[in-house]
Amino acid sequence: MIDYDLYVFCPHCQGFHDALVRVPRQETFEVLRVSDVYGKDVPAHFRQAISELRCPDTNKPINQRDANLMVLAEVAKWSLRRKKNAA
């Protein structure tokens, strides 16, 4: 299994923000849209995490609902957070 971090596109600063959600997947990819991985069935815990996100630049809530604007990024490739076992 490969671990992936959830990032969402911010309508305020036009960047991507880490939703602090990590999920294991059997598939191997560097970055894919959530819509490509889950279709329209975005996991409820993704939506919950996104509802709590605020843009660090504007302090406005992100509230992204479009699965095309959410990505899963392989840990330590595209994402900045480290793998659990990494030093």
VENPE-V343349 format. One record per helix or strand. SS is the DSSP state (H for helix, E for strand). FROM is the first residue (numbers start at 1). LEN is the number of residues. If there is no record, write none. Layout:
ss = (SS:SS)
from = (FROM:FROM)
len = (LEN:LEN)
This chain:
ss = (E:E:E:H:H:E:E:H:E)
from = (2:16:31:34:44:54:61:67:70)
len = (8:10:3:5:8:1:1:3:5)
